[in-house]
């Protein structure tokens, strides 16, 4: 799917007490190995303890940014969007024999 849409960023979110912490690092590594130029933003919303080590681990795994709140993560996504708007794959043409929807005529 990435090769079709070429997104500007991938955002992964996780809660700090989640047993999936190692899974988030694993996802960062996998994404980074396949797409070295893709921006990866990780949200670790609510993390209060061991912030620096968690941030270092995720950045070492390939994250470009680690947000500690939903607001902080959203602001980073908005910065990325301002730098590079997403590009989308062209819309598919209607299948043969299927008519495109017709809009209702305007009322006077």
Short mmCIF file of the C-alpha atoms (twelve columns), coordinates in Angstrom:
data_MODEL
# 
_entry.id   MODEL 
# 
loop_
_atom_site.group_PDB 
_atom_site.id 
_atom_site.type_symbol 
_atom_site.label_atom_id 
_atom_site.label_alt_id 
_atom_site.label_comp_id 
_atom_site.label_asym_id 
_atom_site.label_seq_id 
_atom_site.Cartn_x 
_atom_site.Cartn_y 
_atom_site.Cartn_z 
_atom_site.pdbx_PDB_model_num 
ATOM 1   C CA . UNK A 1   0.000   0.000  0.000   1 
ATOM 2   C CA . UNK A 2   2.847   2.441  0.772   1 
ATOM 3   C CA . UNK A 3   4.235   2.121  -2.721  1 
ATOM 4   C CA . UNK A 4   0.870   3.159  -4.170  1 
ATOM 5   C CA . UNK A 5   0.110   6.211  -2.002  1 
ATOM 6   C CA . UNK A 6   3.598   7.400  -0.936  1 
ATOM 7   C CA . UNK A 7   2.540   8.938  2.418   1 
ATOM 8   C CA . UNK A 8   4.659   11.655 3.987   1 
ATOM 9   C CA . UNK A 9   4.589   10.017 7.415   1 
ATOM 10  C CA . UNK A 10  3.556   6.939  9.388   1 
ATOM 11  C CA . UNK A 11  2.252   7.467  12.905  1 
ATOM 12  C CA . UNK A 12  2.324   4.673  15.488  1 
ATOM 13  C CA . UNK A 13  0.544   5.132  18.805  1 
ATOM 14  C CA . UNK A 14  0.907   3.223  22.025  1 
ATOM 15  C CA . UNK A 15  0.125   3.532  25.684  1 
ATOM 16  C CA . UNK A 16  3.086   3.405  28.055  1 
ATOM 17  C CA . UNK A 17  1.863   0.573  30.264  1 
ATOM 18  C CA . UNK A 18  1.145   -1.565 27.238  1 
ATOM 19  C CA . UNK A 19  2.885   -4.917 26.899  1 
ATOM 20  C CA . UNK A 20  3.232   -3.950 23.220  1 
ATOM 21  C CA . UNK A 21  6.163   -1.582 23.877  1 
ATOM 22  C CA . UNK A 22  8.617   -3.999 22.287  1 
ATOM 23  C CA . UNK A 23  6.181   -4.398 19.395  1 
ATOM 24  C CA . UNK A 24  6.307   -0.638 18.705  1 
ATOM 25  C CA . UNK A 25  10.113  -0.765 18.484  1 
ATOM 26  C CA . UNK A 26  9.842   -3.818 16.234  1 
ATOM 27  C CA . UNK A 27  7.419   -1.982 13.920  1 
ATOM 28  C CA . UNK A 28  9.762   1.016  13.741  1 
ATOM 29  C CA . UNK A 29  12.659  -1.243 12.751  1 
ATOM 30  C CA . UNK A 30  10.618  -3.065 10.120  1 
ATOM 31  C CA . UNK A 31  9.203   0.105  8.587   1 
ATOM 32  C CA . UNK A 32  12.610  1.810  8.586   1 
ATOM 33  C CA . UNK A 33  14.318  -1.187 6.942   1 
ATOM 34  C CA . UNK A 34  11.791  -1.225 4.091   1 
ATOM 35  C CA . UNK A 35  11.310  2.548  3.731   1 
ATOM 36  C CA . UNK A 36  14.457  4.418  4.822   1 
ATOM 37  C CA . UNK A 37  13.146  7.861  3.751   1 
ATOM 38  C CA . UNK A 38  9.707   7.639  5.366   1 
ATOM 39  C CA . UNK A 39  9.117   9.791  8.449   1 
ATOM 40  C CA . UNK A 40  8.039   7.734  11.460  1 
ATOM 41  C CA . UNK A 41  6.258   9.438  14.343  1 
ATOM 42  C CA . UNK A 42  5.521   7.493  17.518  1 
ATOM 43  C CA . UNK A 43  3.039   8.604  20.145  1 
ATOM 44  C CA . UNK A 44  3.700   7.234  23.644  1 
ATOM 45  C CA . UNK A 45  0.771   9.019  25.194  1 
ATOM 46  C CA . UNK A 46  0.802   9.283  28.955  1 
ATOM 47  C CA . UNK A 47  4.393   8.176  29.485  1 
ATOM 48  C CA . UNK A 48  5.610   9.729  32.743  1 
ATOM 49  C CA . UNK A 49  8.588   7.617  33.841  1 
ATOM 50  C CA . UNK A 50  11.762  6.609  32.028  1 
ATOM 51  C CA . UNK A 51  11.017  9.100  29.273  1 
ATOM 52  C CA . UNK A 52  14.596  9.559  28.039  1 
ATOM 53  C CA . UNK A 53  15.432  5.827  27.721  1 
ATOM 54  C CA . UNK A 54  12.154  5.062  25.937  1 
ATOM 55  C CA . UNK A 55  12.683  7.962  23.552  1 
ATOM 56  C CA . UNK A 56  16.267  6.806  22.819  1 
ATOM 57  C CA . UNK A 57  15.126  3.214  22.210  1 
ATOM 58  C CA . UNK A 58  12.416  4.261  19.768  1 
ATOM 59  C CA . UNK A 59  14.709  6.681  17.936  1 
ATOM 60  C CA . UNK A 60  17.373  3.967  17.719  1 
ATOM 61  C CA . UNK A 61  14.697  1.706  16.222  1 
ATOM 62  C CA . UNK A 62  13.982  4.282  13.502  1 
ATOM 63  C CA . UNK A 63  11.466  6.796  14.881  1 
ATOM 64  C CA . UNK A 64  12.036  10.386 13.765  1 
ATOM 65  C CA . UNK A 65  9.937   11.805 16.585  1 
ATOM 66  C CA . UNK A 66  8.431   10.515 19.836  1 
ATOM 67  C CA . UNK A 67  5.488   12.459 21.246  1 
ATOM 68  C CA . UNK A 68  4.500   12.079 24.880  1 
ATOM 69  C CA . UNK A 69  0.995   13.496 24.481  1 
ATOM 70  C CA . UNK A 70  -1.642  13.367 21.815  1 
ATOM 71  C CA . UNK A 71  -1.364  17.143 21.383  1 
ATOM 72  C CA . UNK A 72  2.424   16.989 20.942  1 
ATOM 73  C CA . UNK A 73  2.065   14.188 18.392  1 
ATOM 74  C CA . UNK A 74  -0.643  16.086 16.511  1 
ATOM 75  C CA . UNK A 75  1.523   19.203 16.357  1 
ATOM 76  C CA . UNK A 76  4.405   17.208 14.873  1 
ATOM 77  C CA . UNK A 77  2.067   15.674 12.289  1 
ATOM 78  C CA . UNK A 78  0.870   19.159 11.364  1 
ATOM 79  C CA . UNK A 79  4.490   20.302 10.888  1 
ATOM 80  C CA . UNK A 80  5.210   17.343 8.635   1 
ATOM 81  C CA . UNK A 81  2.022   17.950 6.668   1 
ATOM 82  C CA . UNK A 82  3.000   21.596 6.156   1 
ATOM 83  C CA . UNK A 83  6.389   20.503 4.827   1 
ATOM 84  C CA . UNK A 84  5.202   17.797 2.495   1 
ATOM 85  C CA . UNK A 85  1.527   17.317 1.667   1 
ATOM 86  C CA . UNK A 86  0.561   13.704 1.022   1 
ATOM 87  C CA . UNK A 87  0.250   12.422 -2.515  1 
ATOM 88  C CA . UNK A 88  -2.486  10.013 -3.391  1 
ATOM 89  C CA . UNK A 89  -2.764  7.391  -6.063  1 
ATOM 90  C CA . UNK A 90  -5.019  8.441  -8.955  1 
ATOM 91  C CA . UNK A 91  -8.657  7.510  -8.576  1 
ATOM 92  C CA . UNK A 92  -9.595  4.303  -10.317 1 
ATOM 93  C CA . UNK A 93  -11.849 4.599  -13.349 1 
ATOM 94  C CA . UNK A 94  -15.297 2.996  -13.001 1 
ATOM 95  C CA . UNK A 95  -15.318 -0.654 -13.944 1 
ATOM 96  C CA . UNK A 96  -16.510 -1.468 -17.440 1 
ATOM 97  C CA . UNK A 97  -20.291 -1.678 -17.543 1 
ATOM 98  C CA . UNK A 98  -20.681 0.329  -14.307 1 
ATOM 99  C CA . UNK A 99  -22.068 3.816  -14.651 1 
ATOM 100 C CA . UNK A 100 -20.549 6.683  -12.712 1 
ATOM 101 C CA . UNK A 101 -22.926 8.271  -10.180 1 
ATOM 102 C CA . UNK A 102 -24.988 11.141 -11.535 1 
ATOM 103 C CA . UNK A 103 -25.623 14.171 -9.358  1 
ATOM 104 C CA . UNK A 104 -29.147 15.504 -9.000  1 
ATOM 105 C CA . UNK A 105 -30.022 18.560 -11.100 1 
ATOM 106 C CA . UNK A 106 -29.822 21.901 -9.303  1 
ATOM 107 C CA . UNK A 107 -33.124 23.365 -8.153  1 
ATOM 108 C CA . UNK A 108 -34.130 26.832 -9.271  1 
# 
